[in-house]
C-alpha cells in the first residue's frame, strides 16, 4: 500500500493588532521618522493660499515584513494636506515590524502629520 503524506501549513495570523509588546518602528526611530517627513512633505499650494493648517492623522498597517498597507486618512485637513500626507506615507521605507507572542505580526499605526503655515 502506498503511503500518502499531507503537508499542513501553519495558519497565517491575519489579525491586525492595535497594541503589541513591541510596537512597529520607523528605521532609526522617531527622530528619523520626523526627519523623513520634514524632508519629503510639500505644503500644498491650495492649502497655503486658502490658509489650511492642522494635523492629518494617517492610519496604516505595518505588516510582518515591514511593508506598509491599508493606508487611510483617519482625520484630515483640507486644501490637499490629507492627500500629501498619504503620498509621503506611501514613500516610506519598510518599518521594523511589531511583535506579539515572540512573532512578527500585523499592527495598525496612526501617524500624526502636522501642517503649519510659517
N, C-alpha and C positions, 0 to 999 in steps of 0.2 A: 504494500500500500504506500502510495506517495504521501509524504508529509508536506502540508502547506503551512506557510508562515504568513502572518498578517502583521505588518509594521504599523504600530499605533503611535501617531504623533501626539506629543503632549499638547493639551489645549492651550491655545493662544489667549492670553489675557487681554481682552479688548476693553476692559474697564478704563474709564477716564477718571483719574483721581483728582481731587482738589487740594488735598493736603497729604503729604507723604513725609517719611522720616528725613529724606534728603531731597529737597526741592531742586528742580532744574535750575541751572545757572548758565549765564552767558559766558563764553570762554574768556577768562581773565577777570571775571567778577563784575560787580555792579558798576564800578568806576569805568571799566572798558565798555560796558553796555551804554552808559550815558555819553561816553566819548564817541561811540559809534553813531548814536542818534544825532549828536551835535554836528558831526561831520557830514551826515547824509540827509538830514531834514532840510527841505527848502520851503520857506514860508510861502504859501500860495499867494499869487498876485491878487486874486479876487478877495482873499481874506484880509490882506494888507490894505487894499483900497476900501473895503467895507468895514474895517475895524474889528474883524473877528479875532477873538483870543479865547483861551481856555485850555482845558485838559481833555485830550482824547484818550479813552480807555480802550485799548485793543486787547481782545481775548483770543488766545490761540492754544493749541495743544502741542506740547513738546513730546515727540514720540520716543520710544526706547532707543532709537538710533540717533536721536538728537535733532532730527528734522522737525520743522515747524509746519503744522497743518491746521485746518479748520479756523483760519484767520477771520475774525469778525470784529466789528466795532460794537463794544458794549455800551459806550456813551460817546457821542460825537460832538463835534463843533462844526459849524457851517463854513462856507467860503472855500471848501476844498481841503480843509485841515484833516478831516477824517480820512479822505482818500490818500492824502500824503502820508499819514501815519501808517496806513495799510501798505502802501508802496514800500516804505522803508523796512517794515517788519518782514516783507517778502524777500528783501535783500540780505537779511541777517545770515551769518554763518550758522552751522549746526550748533546747538546748545549742548551742554553736558546734561544728559538726561536725569530725571528724578528717579529715586529708588524707594521701593517699598518691599518689605519682607526679604531684603537682600537681593532683589531683582530690579532691573530697569523696567519702568512702567510708563504708561501714558499719563501725563499730568497737564491739567489746564492751568494756564498762567494768564494773569491780567496785568498788562503793562500800561502805566500812565505816561502819556507823552504830552508835555506842555508846549503850548503855542502862545508866546507872549510878544507883543509888539514892543520894540525898544523906543 
